[in-house]
């Protein structure tokens, strides 16, 4: 006789129905579809994942795929995992207990996942490949844009990016404002999602919260095993996967920026059933993966071609299997493992890694570049040019300076250009360097 089953029920569907009745509908604002753009505009779309800075597609020497919110809604993908399965050149290897993202026939740790530019916890460490179940725990409703860069990216992102990079952007509240959604489907599946956020001229703050659950697969073992294999099973074992491999995702994603500073905090928890060797006897093998990521960054652009960035990232992933349910009905045991990482990245030394020669930087706007000049003045072997048009000052005064200190030329009627140096004693720059600081010939 088959063992009796204890059917597990979830309160999530009832919460979904209740919230769906109480919360007003929110219309998401979305950009026009990329397929509607002319080629010239499409090539001008900016991507950040390729070089950790905003670059136009025309300038990126790699294969790039971009999805925005309009495309995601158009195709109606229900989960992030389903979205990845439909991206060109990518596939998901699903073994019930594993979710491994692959490309070019290779899976496991080869594609670095970023959320708002922050590398998520590594899935390949010292030759050990960790399950990527937690990485697909991103509510598809929270995704504003996805950038996929194919090809080796390990020079920029390390050993988890030799097949490419996927950057998931979830903080474009200015384009896709606050919203709430709820849904319910077969297999006791349902989703809840809410976004709160605001954007100002100085920055933004966005909070995404999501929940998802499903009973998972319900296939009969008779359809997967031969008669001889079925005959070897303990009569008390389940005869189908129904109820053995449920999945529940919870996630919180907080992203904020102010001026040159940014902060990201992300927490996820995934509870899911695992098939181990044989069918289960009772409630199946249940695993829980809990992760958190915290990142603090500072980024400043001195010019169109030179910038400085510093960032710190901390994260932890913990896997808990509190109950084993296979081979024998009385089998007991548990498994726990966790790993942490700390990263500190500084971009300042990168120029010196490329060359030891003096560096000349061009800056636009003299008065607007006061902060830039302070930063560059502290750098060794770095000098700069300032392109400045003194529209609101007496041109004859500056013409006299140019004549006395350098040379000027008439480019066209009404426009004269001069190249010369000033130091901190000049009345126009005394507010930049204090009197007790060393002279800075510029």
Order of alpha helices (4+ residues) and beta strands (2+ residues): alpha-alpha-beta-beta-beta-alpha-alpha-beta-beta-beta-beta-beta-beta-beta-beta-alpha-beta-beta-beta-beta-alpha-beta-beta-beta-beta-beta-alpha-beta-alpha-beta-alpha-beta-beta
